[in-house]
């Protein structure tokens, strides 16, 4: 994409253009900043800590506020100083926007290796002005921090496959440890990334490096694991909410998202068992494990139903679900339909751009990321943030690369068709 825009970038400087785009986007994000309409579990726990109640939380559907390990601690610890200092909800929202800025910068430098400076800066602008990121940043949830850590993990994983070094394995371990303390679904992602690394480097050094990263990640979580055991006398690695989520996504009236269909005789009996168990058990861990047990039994007994439900979940994950979630459904309803259209375009253009990239390592790594996000939705239930935070940050640059390739191809054909014909005359013998 050489032309006037490229020459303008060269005259100003890539870094200055990058800073200008980031500042303009940040100003727009602040100007459009809305009061939060969704208060995530970490924020509610942080408020309880500030109120002097400790790390307590009301386990869903029980009505009991008790010491908890339902919520992972990292984002709670981040929010507590903001609430203590009086910066409050606005301060947390601005912090989320700063995490978003850093995420876009990381993704810019990651994709800069695979395209020109001009295309990379357009990718950066598209990431910065992608409204769904803004919407998720305005909530009091760890969405943009999740995005930042995942972007760094993908970048470091790619680097580890090219130039493995102890420093990179340590960095990967820290990144995975932070994500375990933020959103434990990275456990599945870590297994897939480890398998990807071993596919490209079947060497003992790679296996040792993965072991170093895993040891660091586990060590970072160990203090919280010990806290859980001392508090509840049960082993809980980081959180006890897998049963809740698995049961919501796998039961007789599950729809593939959080909403449920009208009750059936089977579902009434199953939910009656849950209600009866919750009435006699006050421990959120026991309730979560019971829900996990019921969901696992239902999955084993209804394989065909589970298969059809998983197919529906995969479709919802990639092409939008009927209810887009609290952030979209209540405050930004106008974006729900638009997001489905944009999301479908990103899928088409993004995979075309992925095919155009000649780096097989990058191609397979991004497919691994997409598989990770898809499996999380299929195993549990579809949430809009799984697609927005784990897929769109990589599809957007790929879509820009695809458009740039199409434009370059059309331009070259136009130049070729407009070139004058040359007539050669035979030389005399």
Number of C-alpha atoms within 10 A of each C-alpha: 15 10 8 9 11 15 12 13 17 13 9 10 11 17 11 11 15 18 12 12 18 20 14 13 18 20 11 13 20 14 9 12 17 14 12 17 14 17 13 13 19 26 24 18 27 27 20 17 19 15 11 10 15 15 20 21 24 17 24 12 8 15 9 14 15 16 19 22 25 23 24 24 21 16 24 23 15 16 26 20 15 17 19 14 9 10 14 14 19 17 15 24 24 18 19 23 23 16 21 25 19 20 23 23 19 18 22 22 15 19 22 18 10 15 16 14 19 21 23 24 24 18 25 26 19 18 26 23 17 15 14 20 21 22 20 25 26 28 24 23 22 23 24 25 24 21 22 22 21 22 23 20 21 20 19 19 21 20 15 21 17 13 8 17 14 14 11 17 24 19 18 27 26 22 20 27 24 21 23 24 22 24 19 19 14 22 15 13 21 20 12 17 22 18 15 18 22 16 12 13 16 11 11 10 13 20 14 13 22 23 15 16 24 21 15 21 23 17 15 18 18 15 13 19 20 17 16 21 14 11 12 16 10 13 15 17 21 24 22 21 22 17 22 21 17 22 23 23 28 28 25 25 17 20 20 29 25 15 14 14 10 9 13 11 8 12 16 13 12 17 16 12 15 15 14 10 15 18 11 9 12 15 16 26 22 16 24 22 16 19 25 21 15 20 23 16 13 18 19 10 11 13 11 11 14 21 13 11 21 24 13 17 28 22 17 25 27 24 18 22 21 12 16 23 18 16 20 20 14 12 15 13 15 11 17 19 14 10 18 18 13 12 22 14 15 24 19 13 21 25 17 18 24 23 14 14 17 10 11 11 17 17 16 14 19 18 15 18 19 19 15 23 26 23 19 20 24 25 18 22 27 31 22 22 20 19 21 22 22 20 25 24 23 22 26 23 30 25 24 22 27 22 17 18 17 13 13 14 13 12 13 12 12 11 11 10 10 9 9 8 7 6 6 6 6 6 5 4 3
